[in-house]
Amino acid sequence: MVTLKEWIIMTEHPFIFSNEPKYRIQRHLSFWAAWCIFQTIIYSFVHMPEVSFLKRIPTSFIDSILFMPAHIFLSYSLMYFVIPFYIVRHKYILSAIWIIILGFATAALSGITAIYIIDPVRIFFLSQSAIVPSHPLPGSNIFFYSLMAGLRGGISIGGMAAAIKLMKHWYTEGQRNLQLQKENIQSQLQVLKAQVHPHFLFNTLNNIYSYTQDTSAIASRLVMGLSDIIRYMLYECNQPLVPLSKELIMIREYINLERIRYGNQLDLHIELPGDETRNTFISPLLIIPFVENCFKHGLSNMLEHPWLSFTVLLDENHMTMHLLNSKPATTNVLHATGIGIDNVRRRLELLYPGKYELVINNEEEVFIVNLKLELEKRKDLNILSQEPILMAANA
């Protein structure tokens, strides 16, 4: 995915950075044309007093064209094989081995070109008077000298092509890192901004709580219970594991909030473990969707005697939860397959693979959830809380 910064770079300097075919073709053709001209000029400066500079240009141009396939082979091998697969991945020993292999292969191609191809092509395209004679080389060492000359030319073009490729890579990586740093700073600012909002929320709830103490005891309990639940969700649940005791306290608070709207009509049975949960840890907010599902879909004011039974048993690190609630006989089957329950199933598969057993029975007038879960026991797990300090109402 192209970032905004990369898009700006590509649009401001498309000839250099754009990956569109037209720009890439133009860029590569320009590079090889410039290299051909450079080679032609360099070859034309060969010290031959008997031949003028202008007379050397046609021969030098043909030589530059003929050596170009070997140079193209080396350059593209470096740019699209060695650099992306070895150098960028910090495999420097293999990079050096491949560079040596490709360098000598290019030198061999250049040597073959110099010995067997250049003279016939010169004779074919140029008149006898226009041909610049080659420097005589010792017969026994002709291939060695041609190989060294090809190696020298390969090092020049290969080094130039690789340098351009690496500079582009490092520049774009540098720009990407700058963009990531800016995005990281923005994210940190958003986090700091988000942390300010709960402070206002808790201070406001604290003020409402202080006011309702004198006007409505029920409203006062509702506000304090809601404040405790929000605090737990915001500042405790950002850990991968939380103490089972805290999770169960939060669930009890939630049930107490819900039971208020039923008054004395709701028959409630809650059985929770005690101190044995101290060193037992669970993934946060794993049980609450089942309890919420009971109040949302099952318990109804349509029932004459609504009831809920919530039992949690703990044997060593094995937790067993039994959750039963009454429901109207006409309750839709979605009670058992709501989005919340489906999400819990997926979380259980991800967090406790092979370590849980979930059975849900949606009977005519009763909804039953049985969950067996293998939890972690840890003696020294510090769960850090980032909850804010609530200010007094008159602060």
N, C-alpha and C positions, 0 to 999 in steps of 0.2 A: 504494500500500500504506500502510495506516494504522500509524503507529508506536505503541509503548506509551504514550509521552507524549501523543500526540494522542488516543488512545483514552481515557486518563484524563481529559483535558480535556473530551472530548465526554460522558463519562458523569457527570462531576461538574457540568457546566453544559450539559445537553442543550438547554435552551431557547435558549441563545445560539449554541452551536457545532455541535450535532448536525445532520447532513444527512438524517436520517430525515424522510419526508414529513409525518408528523403534527406534528413540532416545527417544521418549516419553515413549514407552513401557520399554525400558532398564532403563530409569530414575526411573520410578515408581516401577518396580520390584526390583531394587537396594535399593530403599528407604524402601520398606516393608521387604525385606530380612534383611537389617541392623536393622530395628526395631524389627524384630523377634529375631535376635541374641541378641540384647540389652535386650529385655524382658526376654529371656531365662537366661541370665547371672544374671539379677537382681533378678528373682524369685529363682535362685539357691543359692543366698546368704541369703536366709531366715534362721534365727537362729534356727537351729535344730541340736543340738550336736550329737544326736543319729544316724544321717544320714550324710554320707560323701557328699562333694561338687559334685563329679563326679556322684554319685548315684542320685542326685537331677536333673541333667541336662535333662534326658529323660522326666520326669514328667513336668519340667518347659517348655520344648519345646512344649509339647502337649498343656499345658495351654496357651502359647503364641499364638499358632495357633488358638485355640478356641476363644480367645478374639479378634482376628484380625478382624472378620466381623463387630463387633461393632465399632472398631477403624477406619476401612475403611469408615463406614457409616458417622461417625463424621467428619473425615478429608476431604472427598470429598464434604460433605455438606458445610463445611466452605470454601473450596478452590473454588468451582464452583457455589455456591449459595450466601452465606453470603458476601464474599469478593467482588465479581464483582458487585452484585446488591445493596449492602447496604454500606459496608465500603468504597469502592472506590468512591461511590457517596455521601459520607459524611452523610449518614443516620444512625447516631450513636445510637440513641435510639432504632430504629428497629433492628439494628445489635445486640445490647445487649440483646434484647428480644429473638431473634432467637438463639443466642449463649446459653442462659439459657435453652431454650426449647430443643435444640439439645443436650446439655450437659446432661440434666436429662434423655432424651430418650436413649442416649448412656449408661448412668449409669444403667438404667433399663435393657437394653439388656445384659450388662455385669453381672448384678445381676442374671438374669435368667440363663445365661450361667454358672455362678459359682454354683448355687443351683441345677440345674436340668441336666446339660450336662457334666460338667467336670468329675465327678466320674464315670459315665457309660463309657465314652470314655477312661479313664485311664484303667479301668478294661478290656476293649475290646482289647487295643493295648499293654498293659504291663503285664508282669507276676506279680504275687502277691508280690514277693520279691522286684520287681523294683518300685512298687508304693510307693510314698512318702505320708504318711498320711497328710490330711489337718488339719489346726488348728481348733479345735473345737470352734464353735460359739454358744452363747446363743440362745436357740431355739426360743424364742419370738422375738429376734432382728436379726435373721439371714438375713432377706431380707434387713433391714436397713444397717447392716454392709457390706453386699454385694453391696448395692447401693452406699455407700460411697467409697468403694474400686474401684468400676467401675467409679465413678465420678473422683476420683484421677487419674486413668489411662487415662480416656478420656481427662482430662485437659492437661496431659503430651503430648499425641500424637497429640491432636487437636492444642495445642499451637505451637508445633514444626512444623506441617504441615502448619498452617496459617502463622507462621513467615517466613518459606521458600518462600511461595507464595507471601507474601507482600514484602519481600526483592527483589525478582525477579522483581515484578511489579515496585517498586520504583527505582530499578537500571535501568530498561529499560526506564522508564519515564524520569529519570535523563539524560540518554544518548540521548533520543529524544529531550529533552529541550536544551541540549548542541548543538545538530545538528541544531535545529531551530534558536538558537542564532547565530551560524556560518552562516546559510543561510541568516538571517536577516542582519548581517554585510555585507555579500557579496552583498545583494540587495541594501543596503545603498551606498556601494561603486559604484555599477552600476549606481544608480541614480545620484550620484555626478559626475561620469564620463560622464553620458548623459547630465548633465547640462552644462558641459564644451563645448560640441560640438556646441550648439546653439550660444554661445558667438563667436566662430570662424566663424560661418555662418553669424551672423549679422555684425560682423566686416568686413568680406569679402564683403558682400552686400553694406555696407557703403562705402568701398573703391571703389567698382565698380560704385556706384552712383556718388561719387565725380568725378571719371574719365569721366563718360558719360555726365556729365553736360556740359563739354566743347566740346563734340563730337556729341552727339545725345540727343535732348530733349525728344524724344519719349522713347528711351532706359532708360533715367534717370527716367522718370515717371514709367515705367514698373518695374524697380528695386525697387523703393521706395514703390510702391503699393504691390509688392510681399513681401517685408520686413514687411510691416504692417500686411498683412494677416498671414504670418508665425508667427509673434510675437503674434498675437491674438490667433491662434490655439495652440501655445505651452504654453502660459502663462496665458491666460484668460479662456480657455476652460477646465481647470482641476477642475473647480467648477461645482457643480450640476446645478446651475442657473447662468445666466449672464444677465446684463441689456439688454432689448430689443433694446435700442438705439445703444449699441455696436455691437450687432448682425447685425442690419440693416446697420451700417457703414461698417462693413466687407463685407456685400453683395454688397453694392454700389461700394466698392473698386474692388471686383471681377468682377462686370459687366464692370467697367471702363477698367480693364485689357483686358477683352475679346473683348470689342468694338473696341479697337485699331486695331486689325487685320482686321476689316471690313471697317475701314476708315469712309467715309461719306455714305456708302451704308446702314448701319444699322439704321432703324428708331426705336428710343428708347424712351419709355415713362416710367418714374419712378415717383411714388407718394408715399411718405413715411410720417408718422406722425412726429410731432415735439417734443416739450417739454413734451407732455403728456406721452411719453414713459419712463420718468425719473425713476419712481418708479415701472415700470413693468418689470418682469423678465421671462425669457424663458430658456428652456434647450438648451445648446449651440449646434450650427451646425445642427439645426433641419430644417431650411428653405433652406439652401444653396444647398442640393442635388437636389431640384426641379429646382433651377436656373441653376445649372451645367448641369442638364439633358437637359435643353433647348438648351444650346450651344453645347452639345456633340451630341445629336441625332436630334434636330429639326432644328435650324438655320444652313444654309448651303450656301456656296458660289454659289451653283447651283441655288439659288433663285435670281430673278432679283431685288426684293425689300424685303429683310428680315426685319422682325420687331419683337419687343418684348415689351410687356406691363407688368409692375410689380407694383402692387398697394397693399399697406398695410394700413388698416384702424383699428383704435383702439377706442372702445367704453367702457369706464371704464376698466375692465380687460378682455374684449372679443376682440380678434384680428381676423380680417378677411383678408386673403390674396387672391388676384386674380392674377394669372400668366397666360398669354397667349403669344404664339409665333407662328410665321409662320413656316411651314415645307413643304418639298417636298411631293407631293402627293404619292410618292412611298416609303416613310419612313416606315421602318419595325415597327410592333406592339410593338417591344421591347422598343420603345420609352416610352411606358406607363408602362412597367413592368420590367424595368431594375433592377439590383441588388441594386443600390442606392435607388430607390423608395421603393423597398421591405423592405430594412433596415429601412427606415423612418417609414413605416407602423408599423413595429415591435416596434420601439422606441415609437411611439405614443400610441400603445396599453399598453406598460409597464409604460410610464411616465404620460400619460393623459387618463387613462381609463374612458370612459363615459364623457370626457370633450373635445372631438374634433369631427369634421365632415370633412372628406376628400372626395372630389369628383373629379375624373379625367376623362376628356373626350378626347379621341383621335380621332378627326374628320379627314376628308380627307386632309385638308390643314392647320388645326389649332390644336394646342395642348393646352388644358385648364386644369388648376389646381385651384381648389377652396378649401381653408382650413380655417375652423373656429376653433378657439382654445381658451379655457378658461385659462388665464394666472394668475400668482400670482402678487399681488401688495404688496410691502413691503416698509416701510419708512426707516428702519434702517438695511439694509443688506450690509455689507462691503465685497465687492468682492476684494480679495487680488490679486494683480498682482505680478508675479515674473519675469517680463521681465528684460532683462539685459540692462545696460546702454551702448549705442552704442558709441564706441570710434571714435574720429575724424579720417579722412583718413590718416593724417600724424602722428598719434599717434604711 
